[in-house]
Amino acid sequence: MVPASPLAQTVAAFAQALLAGSGDLTPLLSPGAHLDPITAPPYAQVQVVQVTADRAGLDGHVPADGTTARVLVQLTATDHAGTAWPYTYALTLRTRAGRWEVAAVDPTPQQAAQPAGRPAASPAPSGS
């Protein structure tokens, strides 16, 4: 369940506006941040599954202006045919005027290496 914090609400509104064309991106972006909206939004619905932040921000209050948080958001976007697609976005958010704004869409971090002591998954056998 995604927390109902201002940070998570900003992330959800951003994902809806970007991927489903529901809402305006402009008020969700920090000054100087630029992101062109998708002209033909490919998704009918976007559901945020999980939001993880590197600092406080999911606790319901908005910190002082200029505070930044690096956020990893997992979401499911459903296309117009009803097919659900999982996505992960890395974002940098910054506070201004008592609210969170998206400052940047970051490269998504790589998955951590397999923990020691656990065997890596073997590739499926080929049919040859």
C-alpha positions in Angstrom: 0.0 0.0 0.0 1.4 3.4 -1.0 1.5 5.9 1.9 -0.8 8.9 1.7 2.0 11.3 2.2 2.4 14.5 0.2 5.6 13.0 -1.5 3.7 9.8 -2.5 0.8 11.9 -3.8 3.1 14.0 -5.9 4.7 10.8 -7.4 1.2 9.4 -8.2 0.0 12.6 -9.8 3.2 12.8 -11.8 2.9 9.2 -13.1 -0.8 9.7 -14.0 0.0 12.9 -15.9 3.0 11.5 -17.7 1.8 8.1 -18.7 -2.0 8.4 -18.8 -2.4 12.1 -19.7 -4.5 12.7 -16.6 -3.5 16.1 -15.3 -0.9 18.7 -16.1 2.8 18.0 -15.6 3.8 21.7 -15.2 2.8 22.3 -11.6 4.4 19.0 -10.6 7.9 20.0 -11.9 10.5 22.1 -10.0 11.6 25.3 -11.7 14.2 24.5 -14.3 13.0 20.9 -14.7 11.6 20.2 -18.1 9.8 17.1 -19.4 7.7 17.0 -22.5 4.3 15.3 -21.9 3.6 12.3 -24.0 1.3 13.5 -26.8 -0.6 10.3 -27.2 -0.6 8.7 -23.7 -0.3 5.0 -24.1 -2.0 4.0 -20.8 -5.5 4.3 -19.6 -4.7 3.9 -15.9 -1.6 4.1 -13.7 -1.4 2.6 -10.2 1.5 3.3 -7.9 2.5 0.1 -6.1 5.4 1.2 -4.0 7.3 4.4 -3.2 10.7 4.2 -1.5 12.6 7.4 -0.5 16.1 7.8 0.7 15.0 10.2 3.5 12.0 11.3 5.5 9.2 12.4 3.3 6.8 9.5 3.4 5.8 10.3 7.0 3.1 12.9 6.1 4.9 16.2 6.5 6.8 18.3 3.9 10.3 19.3 5.1 11.8 22.7 4.6 12.1 24.2 1.1 15.1 22.9 -0.8 15.0 19.4 0.8 15.6 16.7 -1.8 14.7 13.1 -1.8 15.7 10.4 -4.2 12.7 8.2 -4.8 12.2 4.8 -6.4 8.6 4.2 -7.6 7.2 1.0 -8.8 3.9 1.2 -10.7 1.6 -0.7 -12.9 0.4 1.0 -16.1 -2.6 -0.5 -17.8 -3.0 0.1 -21.6 -6.2 0.7 -23.4 -6.5 -3.0 -24.2 -6.4 -3.9 -20.5 -2.8 -5.2 -20.4 -0.9 -4.3 -17.3 2.8 -3.3 -17.6 5.1 -3.0 -14.6 7.5 0.0 -14.5 10.1 1.4 -12.1 11.1 5.0 -12.1 13.9 6.7 -10.2 13.0 10.4 -9.4 14.6 13.2 -7.5 12.0 15.4 -5.7 12.6 18.8 -4.1 10.5 20.8 -1.7 9.3 24.3 -2.5 6.5 26.4 -1.1 5.4 23.6 1.2 5.1 20.9 -1.4 7.1 18.3 -3.2 8.0 18.8 -6.9 9.8 16.5 -9.4 13.2 17.9 -10.0 14.5 15.1 -12.3 13.8 11.7 -13.8 16.9 9.7 -13.0 18.5 6.6 -14.5 17.0 3.6 -12.7 19.5 2.0 -10.4 20.8 -1.5 -11.3 19.5 -4.4 -9.3 21.8 -5.5 -6.5 24.1 -8.5 -7.1 22.8 -11.9 -6.0 23.5 -12.3 -2.2 26.3 -14.6 -1.3 25.3 -18.1 -0.5 22.4 -18.1 -2.9 22.9 -19.8 -6.2 22.1 -17.7 -9.3 19.3 -18.8 -11.4 20.3 -21.2 -14.1 19.3 -20.4 -17.7 16.5 -22.6 -19.1 17.8 -25.5 -21.2 17.7 -24.8 -24.9 15.7 -27.0 -27.2 18.6 -28.0 -29.4 
